């Protein structure tokens, strides 16, 4: 699949087929993840690949514990069904002031590379400034030292759903020449 197609076709997938994802495919995807741009070429990312069912269940429980009541439709129970979860982390000693941006750029590369290989993902934040207990709990669960911060949780697997096209804002409504010119 061409990059343009992967960008246009990628959807948030929350239902996965009971089909394992080969370790070699995950490594190919992470190889592309590590080629993301980063501030000062710091490359602060660290990818933790979770396949253990008990760990996936605990990640799901943690995400649900901190899910705001108004977003209960987005509960994270589906995490357990994903064959693989990639937790994108960053080394705060390398990139503290740009940690979130760097981690999210790597996560985007991973999601597009997965889509290009027929895999589905969904982006889930592992970092909330207003709720530092989430990151701390994930750090403990994955054995991460304090300077390694989890940024994103990316469940990954072969899709067991096919969401249709998503509504997109028209380009003319979001692009302005030289200055913002909305009334």
C-alpha positions, -999 to 999 in steps of 0.1 A, spaced: 0 0 0 13 35 -9 18 60 19 -10 82 5 -34 53 7 -24 44 42 -30 80 54 -64 81 38 -75 45 48 -63 44 84 -91 41 109 -93 35 146 -98 -2 150 -112 -16 183 -121 -51 172 -94 -76 162 -94 -110 145 -81 -139 165 -50 -140 143 -15 -136 157 8 -108 144 42 -122 135 70 -108 156 89 -100 124 60 -78 111 59 -59 144 97 -53 141 93 -40 106 66 -16 118 88 -5 148 117 0 124 96 26 106 84 40 139 120 48 149 124 69 117 100 95 129 113 131 132 123 142 166 134 175 182 172 179 177 172 144 163 171 132 199 152 99 190 140 95 226 115 67 219 114 33 235 88 8 223 75 -18 247 57 -47 229 31 -63 251 18 -98 242 12 -111 277 -26 -115 284 -24 -106 321 -4 -74 313 -29 -65 285 -58 -70 311 -40 -47 336 -35 -20 309 -72 -22 300 -81 -19 337 -58 11 342 -73 29 311 -108 22 323 -100 34 358 -91 68 345 -117 70 318 -139 100 324 -176 92 331 -187 112 300 -165 90 278 -176 56 290 -184 46 254 -147 46 249 -138 21 276 -106 2 269 -119 -33 273 -110 -41 237 -73 -38 245 -73 -74 258 -84 -87 224 -55 -71 205 -28 -96 197 -1 -70 203 0 -37 222 29 -13 215 34 12 243 54 42 229 76 57 256 101 85 256 133 91 276 127 123 295 164 127 300 168 130 262 137 150 254 119 165 283 105 196 268 94 179 236 86 144 249 49 143 240 55 156 205 83 132 198 64 102 211 33 111 191 53 114 159 67 79 164 32 66 172 19 81 140 46 64 120 38 31 137 1 34 130 6 42 93 32 14 89 7 -10 105 -21 1 82 1 -3 51 5 -40 62 -32 -46 67 -31 -42 105 -54 -20 125 -45 2 155 -61 28 177 -43 57 194 -47 58 231 -30 84 252 -9 71 281 1 106 293 -22 131 309 -8 161 326 -40 164 347 -38 128 358 -1 118 364 -12 87 382 -20 71 348 16 73 336 30 63 370 8 32 371 18 22 335 54 28 344 51 4 374 32 -22 353 59 -23 326 89 -19 349 98 14 334 123 37 353 110 71 363 127 89 334 110 67 308 75 80 303 47 61 285 31 84 259 9 62 237 -8 28 239 -13 13 205 -34 -19 204 -25 -37 171 -39 -66 151 -57 -77 120 -91 -59 119 -123 -77 127 -143 -46 116 -142 -23 86 -152 13 95 -164 33 66 -149 66 55 -147 93 82 -161 127 78 -134 152 70 -135 190 72 -132 206 38 -96 217 30 -108 252 21 -121 256 57 -88 248 73 -62 263 50 -54 300 49 -28 319 28 -5 341 49 -30 349 77 -59 333 94 -90 347 77 -121 332 93 -150 354 101 
